[in-house]
Amino acid sequence: MTNRIRRIDEKVQPVKIALAQINVEVAAREAGVPPRTLGYDLKKVEESLPEVLANRTPGPEPQCRATELPTGTAETAGVVTCPECGGKTVKNGTYWVLNWVLMLTMGWLGVQKVLIQRRRCRACGKEIAAPERIRQTEARQAWWQQVERLIAFARFKLRLSVRLTQILVKFVYARAVSIGHIQRLTTRVGQRAETALTRLGQCRQALAHFLMFDETFPKMARRAYSLGVAICEHGLIRSVCCITRKTRDIPIQLRQTVSQHFRPTYFLTDLDVTYNKLMRAAGLNLTHLRDIVHLIRQIVRIFDEAVREVTLDVPKGLPLKERRTQRRLKRRLLRKRLQPMLTLVLKAFSPGYESVCVLILEGVISQLEDPSAIIQTISVQRLTRRLRRFVKKHGHTINLLLQLSVEQGLPTTTNALESKNSIFKPFSLVAKFFPLPKQCQSFFAGVALMENFDIKTRGPNQGTSAMQRAGINLEDFGATDFFSAVGLPKPQISLAHITR
């Protein structure tokens, strides 16, 4: 049979028979040497036949030889019998592969190759996996798991673009990852994060009283869509939604956010007049409260408009320059007169004045109506009417919000929500490369889930995450961190496969 691999004993036996047929006396006489010397040399040749007749790889010797393992190790022992048919296995060549174990443990410092011995069954031809091959296969799978976790961290935490993420992976591991793989992984992680956010309302959790809602306006694609963000007072981002039609998308988002285990009582927003109507359209019967910070800004804006709308009664024929000078002087005098009242209004919202806040506002209105306290100009009268209308509209909200703050320690502002918006806005540089709002929404869902699991290193919430503060039951949620929630668990590789 041609091209059959012969065993060493099959080669040695015929040569021994041939050596036995040699006439030592005649050969020694022709060579001119003693018969005993020739017989001794033939005996040494017979003893070295297994080494001489062994197969050798054709071609020149390799420059870098693989380090031979000591006798008795798993690599030299190999597999004696085939697990399929029980036949005998033989070596069938070697090949080089990347050392994934060093790549996983040492990064770019461990880029080396390792030699693997191939074995096949003589009877059925099945290739038997060598121990080194199994070791490298498991290390390669663990390496890819680690790389995908690095990509997710770079995309949803470090705000890196696809190409910068590719450069980061190549710098860490000296091995490139395709842009297509990074984009597909980003989409898959975003979709899983969006699904995970919907599970928050189905988990057992601590009691939450507030549903805070606001819109931020990151630029996505060529159009500017708004991003609706809903959180609770614990700072947990409950949902994000890319809003294209306000009257349709916001009610759907609010309806999906409120669920079995998340039943808030109050709806805290800014002064947008449409939010109350949209909340009713969502079928929610919550007490709508306005943010104290926005209320204070509105009061300051009313005072500034009163100063800016000063009118000037001057005789005809006065030069324009003189009229402007007198108007600036009148504005300066009015601002100086209104400043103590504005200071008193701001003091009413400071801690310790919660019970008399609205009373102080009404006292300021009384001072504005008193002619002995301030001249009743048109701008002052307009300021009084606006301030009275403001107290009539928001007085109950102010009293209730400050009362909840004192009795239950609940927030009076949406500062936590504004801080979340400040996190989303820098990611718009990445999100604008998603052509569809749905893809942008999935991407921002991944950012929101990463922020929920982020443990703060400073500030009043130092050492805790939003998931911990909200008391989310992680067993119901099904994950303990961001990576396990999006299907990127820690690399699992046995210690025996790292050290041998």
C-alpha positions in Angstrom: 0.0 0.0 0.0 1.5 3.3 -1.1 1.9 6.3 1.2 1.4 4.1 4.3 3.1 5.3 7.4 5.3 2.3 8.6 6.2 1.7 12.2 9.8 1.6 13.3 9.8 -2.1 14.0 8.6 -2.8 10.5 11.6 -0.9 9.2 14.2 -2.3 11.5 13.4 -6.0 11.1 14.2 -6.2 7.3 17.5 -4.3 7.8 18.5 -6.7 10.6 17.9 -9.6 8.3 20.0 -8.0 5.6 22.9 -7.4 8.0 22.8 -11.0 9.1 23.3 -12.2 5.5 26.7 -10.4 5.3 29.8 -12.7 5.2 32.0 -11.0 7.8 35.2 -13.0 7.0 35.1 -12.3 3.3 34.2 -8.6 3.7 37.0 -8.2 6.3 39.5 -9.8 4.1 38.6 -7.5 1.2 38.6 -4.4 3.4 41.9 -5.4 5.1 40.6 -5.2 8.6 40.3 -7.8 11.4 36.9 -9.8 11.3 36.3 -8.9 15.0 36.5 -5.2 14.3 34.1 -5.4 11.4 31.7 -7.5 13.5 31.8 -4.9 16.3 31.0 -2.0 13.9 28.1 -4.0 12.4 26.7 -4.6 15.9 26.7 -0.8 16.6 24.9 -0.2 13.3 22.3 -2.7 14.3 21.7 -1.0 17.6 21.3 2.5 16.1 18.8 1.3 13.4 15.6 2.7 15.2 17.2 6.2 15.3 18.5 6.1 11.8 15.3 4.8 10.2 13.0 7.3 12.0 10.9 9.6 9.7 12.3 13.2 9.3 10.5 16.3 8.0 12.0 17.1 4.6 13.7 20.4 4.1 16.1 22.4 6.2 16.0 22.4 10.0 13.6 24.9 11.6 15.3 28.0 13.1 13.1 27.8 16.3 12.4 24.4 17.6 9.5 23.7 19.9 10.6 22.9 23.4 10.1 19.2 23.9 8.0 18.2 26.9 9.5 15.8 29.4 8.6 12.2 29.1 5.4 11.3 30.9 3.5 14.6 30.4 0.1 14.8 28.9 1.4 16.0 25.5 3.8 13.1 25.0 1.5 10.5 26.4 -1.3 11.6 24.1 -4.4 9.5 23.6 -3.7 5.8 23.4 -7.1 4.7 22.2 -9.8 6.4 20.1 -12.9 7.3 22.0 -15.1 6.4 19.0 -13.9 3.0 17.9 -11.3 2.1 20.5 -8.6 1.9 17.9 -5.0 2.9 18.3 -4.0 6.6 17.6 -0.9 7.8 15.9 0.7 11.2 15.5 -0.3 13.1 12.4 1.9 16.2 12.2 2.1 19.4 14.2 0.9 23.0 13.7 1.4 26.4 15.3 -1.4 28.5 16.9 -1.6 31.8 18.7 -1.0 31.4 22.4 -4.4 32.6 23.6 -3.6 31.9 27.3 -0.8 34.5 27.3 -2.9 36.8 25.2 -5.7 36.6 27.8 -3.4 37.0 30.8 -0.7 39.4 29.6 -2.3 41.3 26.7 0.1 42.5 24.0 3.1 41.2 26.1 1.9 37.6 25.5 1.6 37.5 21.7 3.4 34.2 21.1 2.8 30.9 19.3 2.5 27.4 20.7 3.1 24.0 18.9 0.2 21.6 18.9 0.6 17.8 18.1 -2.2 16.4 15.9 -3.3 12.8 16.5 -5.6 10.6 14.5 -7.1 7.2 14.9 -5.5 4.6 12.6 -8.8 2.7 12.1 -11.5 5.4 11.7 -9.3 8.5 10.9 -11.0 10.6 13.6 -8.8 13.5 14.8 -8.3 13.4 18.6 -8.1 16.8 20.3 -4.8 17.3 22.1 -4.8 18.7 25.7 -3.0 21.8 24.4 -5.6 22.4 21.8 -8.4 22.2 24.4 -6.5 24.6 26.6 -6.0 27.2 23.8 -9.7 26.8 22.6 -11.0 27.7 26.0 -8.5 30.6 26.4 -9.6 31.9 23.0 -13.3 31.9 24.0 -12.4 33.7 27.3 -10.3 36.3 25.4 -13.3 37.1 23.1 -15.5 37.5 26.2 -13.1 39.9 27.7 -12.7 41.9 24.5 -16.5 42.2 24.2 -16.7 43.5 27.7 -14.0 46.0 26.9 -15.9 47.2 23.8 -19.1 47.6 25.8 -17.3 49.6 28.5 -15.7 51.8 25.9 -18.9 52.5 24.1 -21.4 52.9 27.0 -19.1 54.4 29.6 -16.0 56.1 28.0 -18.1 57.6 25.1 -15.6 56.3 22.5 -16.6 56.0 18.8 -16.3 52.8 16.8 -12.9 53.6 15.4 -11.5 54.8 18.8 -12.8 51.6 20.4 -11.0 49.6 17.7 -7.8 51.5 18.4 -8.2 50.8 22.1 -8.6 47.0 21.6 -5.6 46.9 19.3 -3.5 48.8 21.8 -4.4 46.6 24.7 -4.1 43.2 22.9 -2.1 44.0 19.8 -4.8 42.3 17.8 -7.4 44.2 15.6 -11.2 43.7 15.9 -13.3 44.6 12.9 -15.5 47.7 12.9 -18.5 45.6 11.9 -18.1 43.4 15.0 -18.0 46.5 17.2 -21.2 47.9 15.6 -23.1 44.7 15.8 -22.1 44.2 19.5 -23.1 47.8 20.3 -26.6 47.2 18.7 -27.0 43.9 20.5 -26.0 45.3 23.9 -28.3 48.3 23.4 -31.3 46.1 22.7 -30.6 43.9 25.7 -30.2 46.9 27.9 -33.5 48.3 26.7 -35.1 44.9 27.6 -33.5 45.0 31.0 -34.8 48.5 31.7 -38.4 47.3 31.1 -37.8 44.6 33.8 -37.1 47.1 36.5 -40.8 47.7 37.2 -41.4 43.9 37.6 -38.8 43.5 40.4 -39.3 43.8 44.1 -37.9 47.2 45.2 -38.0 49.9 47.8 -40.9 52.3 47.9 -40.6 55.2 45.5 -42.9 58.3 45.7 -41.7 60.4 42.8 -41.7 59.9 39.0 -39.5 62.6 37.6 -39.6 63.3 33.9 -37.8 65.6 31.6 -36.6 65.9 28.0 -33.1 66.4 26.8 -32.1 67.4 23.3 -29.1 65.5 22.0 -28.5 65.8 18.3 -29.3 62.5 16.5 -28.6 62.0 12.8 -29.5 65.1 10.9 -32.6 65.9 12.9 -32.9 66.9 16.6 -35.1 64.5 18.4 -35.8 64.8 22.1 -34.9 62.1 24.5 -37.5 61.5 27.3 -35.9 60.4 30.6 -37.9 59.1 33.5 -36.2 58.5 36.9 -37.3 58.1 40.6 -36.1 60.0 43.6 -33.4 57.4 44.2 -31.7 58.4 40.9 -32.6 55.2 39.1 -33.2 55.7 35.4 -36.5 53.9 34.8 -36.8 54.4 31.0 -35.5 56.4 28.1 -37.4 57.0 24.9 -36.5 58.8 21.6 -39.4 61.1 21.1 -40.5 62.0 17.6 -44.1 62.9 18.3 -44.6 64.3 21.8 -48.3 63.7 22.1 -47.9 60.0 21.2 -44.5 58.9 22.6 -44.5 60.5 26.1 -47.8 58.9 27.2 -46.6 55.5 26.0 -43.3 56.0 27.9 -45.1 57.1 31.1 -47.6 54.2 30.9 -44.8 51.6 30.5 -42.7 53.1 33.3 -45.4 52.8 36.0 -45.8 49.1 36.6 -46.6 46.5 39.3 -43.8 47.3 41.7 -43.3 51.0 40.8 -46.4 53.0 41.8 -45.4 56.6 42.4 -47.7 59.2 44.0 -46.2 62.4 42.6 -45.2 63.5 39.1 -42.3 66.0 39.4 -41.4 68.0 36.2 -40.4 71.5 35.1 -42.8 74.2 34.2 -43.8 72.7 30.8 -47.5 73.1 30.6 -48.1 70.0 28.4 -46.7 67.5 30.9 -49.9 67.4 33.0 -52.0 66.8 29.9 -49.7 64.1 28.7 -49.7 62.4 32.1 -53.5 62.3 32.0 -53.4 60.9 28.5 -51.2 58.1 29.8 -54.0 57.1 32.2 -52.0 58.1 35.3 -53.7 59.9 38.2 -50.6 61.4 39.9 -50.2 64.6 41.8 -48.3 66.9 39.4 -45.7 69.0 41.2 -43.2 71.5 39.8 -39.5 71.7 40.5 -38.6 74.4 43.1 -35.5 75.4 41.1 -37.6 76.2 38.0 -40.1 78.0 40.1 -37.4 80.2 41.5 -36.0 80.9 38.0 -39.5 81.9 37.0 -39.8 84.4 39.8 -36.3 85.9 39.0 -37.4 86.1 35.4 -40.5 88.0 36.4 -38.5 90.6 38.3 -36.0 90.9 35.5 -38.8 91.6 33.0 -40.2 94.2 35.3 -36.9 96.1 35.3 -36.5 95.6 31.5 -40.0 96.9 30.7 -39.5 100.2 32.4 -41.3 103.0 30.5 -40.2 106.6 30.4 -42.4 109.7 30.3 -40.3 112.5 28.9 -41.3 115.7 27.1 -41.2 115.7 23.3 -38.0 116.9 21.6 -35.6 115.2 24.1 -32.6 113.7 22.2 -32.4 109.9 21.9 -29.2 109.8 23.8 -30.8 111.6 26.8 -33.8 109.3 26.7 -31.5 106.3 26.8 -29.6 107.7 29.7 -32.7 108.5 31.7 -34.1 105.0 31.0 -30.9 103.3 32.2 -31.0 105.5 35.3 -34.7 104.6 36.0 -33.9 100.9 35.5 -31.0 101.1 37.9 -33.2 102.8 40.5 -36.0 100.3 40.1 -33.6 97.3 40.4 -32.1 98.8 43.5 -35.6 99.1 45.0 -36.7 95.6 44.0 -33.5 93.9 45.0 -34.4 93.6 48.8 -37.8 92.1 47.8 -36.2 89.6 45.5 -33.7 88.7 48.2 -36.6 88.1 50.6 -38.3 85.9 48.0 -35.2 83.7 47.5 -34.8 83.5 51.3 -38.3 82.1 51.5 -37.2 79.0 49.6 -34.1 78.3 51.8 -34.1 75.6 54.5 -36.0 76.6 57.7 -38.6 78.7 56.0 -40.7 75.9 54.5 -43.8 76.6 56.6 -43.9 80.3 55.8 -42.6 80.3 52.2 -46.0 81.2 50.6 -46.7 83.7 53.3 -43.5 85.5 52.6 -44.4 85.6 48.9 -47.8 87.1 49.7 -46.0 89.6 51.9 -43.8 90.7 49.1 -46.8 91.1 46.9 -48.4 93.4 49.6 -45.2 95.5 49.6 -45.4 95.8 45.8 -49.0 97.0 46.1 -48.1 99.6 48.8 -47.6 103.1 47.2 -45.6 104.2 50.2 -43.1 101.4 49.7 -42.6 101.7 45.9 -43.9 104.0 43.2 -46.7 102.3 41.3 -45.4 102.5 37.8 -46.7 100.4 34.9 -43.9 97.9 35.2 -44.4 97.5 39.0 -48.1 97.0 38.6 -47.4 94.4 35.9 -44.9 92.7 38.2 -47.5 92.6 41.0 -50.1 91.0 38.8 -47.7 88.4 37.5 -46.4 87.5 40.9 -49.9 87.2 42.3 -50.9 85.0 39.4 -47.8 82.9 40.0 -48.6 82.4 43.7 -52.2 81.5 42.9 -51.2 78.9 40.4 -48.2 77.3 42.2 -48.8 78.1 45.9 -50.4 74.7 46.7 -47.6 72.9 44.9 -44.9 74.8 46.8 -46.5 74.1 50.2 -47.0 70.4 49.4 -43.5 69.9 48.0 -41.8 71.7 51.0 -44.0 69.7 53.4 -42.9 66.4 51.8 -39.3 67.6 52.0 -39.6 68.3 55.8 -41.7 65.3 56.8 -40.3 62.5 54.5 -37.1 63.9 53.2 -38.2 63.8 49.6 -36.5 65.9 47.0 -37.8 69.3 46.0 -35.9 69.6 42.8 -35.1 67.6 39.6 -31.4 68.2 40.0 -30.8 64.4 39.9 -32.7 64.3 36.6 -30.7 67.2 35.2 -27.4 65.4 36.2 -28.6 62.4 34.2 -29.3 64.6 31.2 -25.8 66.0 31.4 -24.6 62.4 31.1 -26.6 61.7 28.0 -25.7 64.9 26.1 -22.0 64.0 25.5 -23.1 60.7 24.0 -24.9 62.5 21.2 -21.6 62.6 19.4 -21.8 58.8 19.2 -25.6 58.5 18.8 -25.8 60.7 15.8 -24.2 58.0 13.7 -27.3 55.9 14.2 -29.7 56.7 11.3 -32.9 55.6 13.0 -34.5 56.9 16.3 -35.0 53.3 17.5 -31.3 52.6 17.3 -30.5 55.8 19.2 -33.0 54.8 21.8 -31.3 51.4 22.2 -27.9 53.0 22.5 -29.1 55.5 25.2 -30.8 52.5 27.0 -27.3 51.0 27.3 -25.9 54.2 28.7 -28.8 54.4 31.2 -28.2 50.8 32.4 -24.5 51.4 32.8 -25.3 54.5 34.8 -27.7 52.6 37.0 -25.0 50.1 38.0 -22.3 52.7 38.3 -21.0 53.0 41.9 -20.3 56.6 42.8 -16.9 57.5 44.2 -17.8 60.9 45.6 -20.7 63.0 46.6 -23.6 62.2 48.9 -24.2 58.8 47.2 -20.6 57.7 47.6 -20.1 53.9 47.6 -23.6 53.1 46.3 -25.3 52.7 42.9 -28.8 53.7 41.9 -29.8 50.0 41.8 -28.8 49.7 45.5 -30.5 52.9 46.6 -33.7 51.9 44.8 -33.6 48.5 46.6 -33.9 46.5 43.3 -34.1 42.8 44.0 -31.2 41.5 41.8 -32.6 37.9 41.9 -35.8 39.1 40.3 -33.8 41.3 37.9 -31.6 38.3 36.9 -28.3 40.1 36.9 -25.8 41.6 39.4 -24.0 44.0 37.1 -24.2 45.7 33.8 -22.3 43.1 31.8 -24.3 40.1 33.1 -27.5 42.0 32.4 -26.6 42.4 28.7 -25.2 38.9 28.2 -21.5 39.6 28.7 -20.4 37.5 31.7 -17.0 37.3 33.1 -14.6 35.0 31.2 -14.6 31.5 32.7 -11.4 29.5 32.4 -10.1 26.9 34.8 -6.9 27.3 36.6 -5.6 24.1 35.2 -5.8 25.6 31.7 -3.8 28.6 32.7 -1.0 26.9 34.6 0.4 23.5 33.8 
